[in-house]
Amino acid sequence: MSIEFNASACTWTLSGGSTSYVLHRDKQDRLLHLYWGKRLAADALRWDPRDYSSFASFDLPVSILPHELPVCGSGWYGTPAVGIRGADGSEVTDLQVISSEISAGKPPLPGLPATYTEKSSEAQTLSFLLCDKATGLMVTAQYSVFESSGAITRSLILKNGGTSALTVTSLMSASVPFWRNDLDAVHLHGAWARERNIVRTPVAPGELRISSARGASGHESNPFLALCEHNTDEHSGCVWSVSFVYSGSFEILCRADNFGHLRLSAGMNPDVFSWRLEPGETLVSPEAVLVFSGSGFNGMSQLYHALYRERLARGCWRDRSRPVLINNWEGTYFDFDEQRLLSIAENAAEIGVELFVLDDGWFGKRNSDNCSLGDWTVNLSKLPAGLSGLSAKIHDMGLLFGLWFEPEMISPDSDLYRSHPDWCLHVDGRPRTEARQQLILDLTRPEVQEYVISAISAVLSSARIDYVKWDMNRNMTEAYSVSLPPERKKETQHRYMLGLYHILETITSAYPDLLFESCSGGGGRFDPGMLFYMPQTWTSDDTDAVERLKLQYGTSLVYPASAMGAHVSAVPNHQTGRITSLKMRGDVALAGNFGFELDLSKLSVNELAEAKEIVARVKHLRNLTRTGTFHRLLSPFEGQHTAWSFVSPDRKTVLLCVYQALSIPNCAPLRIRLCGLLPDAWYEAADGSRFNGAALMQQGFTVFLRGDFSSEVFLLQAL
Ligand code: GLA
């Protein structure tokens, strides 16, 4: 059983995989946290008030207790999980447990992305109902535990059960105390074209805050943070992590207090969020996913990968190999017509590509990025046969056809803006700040949501379209809706996300066979929220193979290879100017959803032949890279070498990928210790050499790489 209640101790033990999480309701009906970590027997822990009775200090007991749902105003001085301003303007809250319930499965979160079960036996859910008697606020704290992985999801449902309006000032879906602070914090940090670098820093007294106020999860931070022991590495040691299933502004805090305790919380960013709850109204917090691993960062990532690949992503593409694609963006930018596109598609078909994606520039009068967003009608002077004509010709070549949109945007130079100048996020009387010469549609408004749904659906129904790239190329400014009254203005960003999620749910359900890929200036919205609607994301606008090693390695901390778009582009690379071999570019891109992003007509005959071989190899390996267990073996953040492997679920097939940035003279060959093999099996490499599984894991596999920017990929098969 995943959730066990011990009535005499009044504890609930949530267990799954190799993890347990223990809660306690104390005599004052407060919900307290007892434990999160390696699996324990259901009756192993009891609340011991002595843990907290020896404090004879200035601090009130309430400020030290391990609350599950800390609230402020009566002696708690950290960030509250639920912060409420009452009708009288005071912000004192007191949550007491009224009841609890255990149920099979996991309920969906209305209007929000969330992990799910397919069979109710996959998870159990524990719900507590708590109440703040003075205001009538009711809080349902929902915990689900997945049986196989031990991943624990948390969300809060707030309901105003009182008679006057309340304002929610703080909403943290997860808030977890730790009895120790001798830990490191690990998070993902970056910028446009260099997203998700792994940053590790020792926890120090005070606060570490990872956040976004941009209206998107953003390039700078990712909604993820892990705490680990100082000696935890990829293969061993404990990790406690949180991933927030949301695509907008967020906040993750790690606060080490003055008693050697620590609190990890994840939720809405209060700088850009508050919410008015009228009597009877409810508000649901996005889901936080807690994953514990006792076997290092690879253990943590493997749990996230399986959960996000199988129980967050949805739709028919979830379990299918993704088509090898060619995208024309870096090949042509805005400079194309039907003829040029068809010649790229023709070359692509010859080397085995399966999907042609037409990127930006096909609509309105868009020949640069300064106009036409919102005018989703085909530009007939560029594409005289229209989208249907172009798509038919592409299909005749045996390729699927995909299309780029940026549906959340409006260009000031567009017919849409000329008819609806108030449809963008803005503040009357202030300039509307443009970024990339565009503004953001006010998706809080139902009429704007309807416009987006009908405009995009009209295009999708007008031609045979098999794939959509859904882009979003700027962050929010003047992030307020003119349709909201002053007391609700700070709801704009979250209402925008709810509007966007409604649009995505409507369109993806209306076109269930389409493959959707999300994008935001590359990886500016690479988060679990978007993966709920679209099973893959464009990892970064940086397509340089060497930079991609860090990008894909960092991204893999949380997200599976099946979520990462990875393309081979031209050299010199457009972002870095670097020249790498076609082989290395191919070896890097095959570790994600493989594609090309260049003008194939510019390749030599030999290069085209090599590209054809690469495509054949990708097709041979893509089931393994999509479903295999991913192991990070050598980090590009620590030296010139990167290595990772994919191991099939039966452990009989292993793909080892090894890359070298700059070569080091007079250096010993690499010995790469593999992981996850069958110790007693013998594995054969392509050249016929044979290796024992245990030896490969203990002694390693020898690799020689020569030259800057070189790579080798080895497929080992158990005999
Ligand atoms: C963003 C995307 C690119 C491309 C351009 C088109 O930058 O990340 O891949 O689609 O927009 O304008």
Residues whose N, C-alpha, C, O or C-beta is under 5 A from the ligand:
A	BS01	GLA	W329 D359 D360 C519 S520 G521 G522 D541
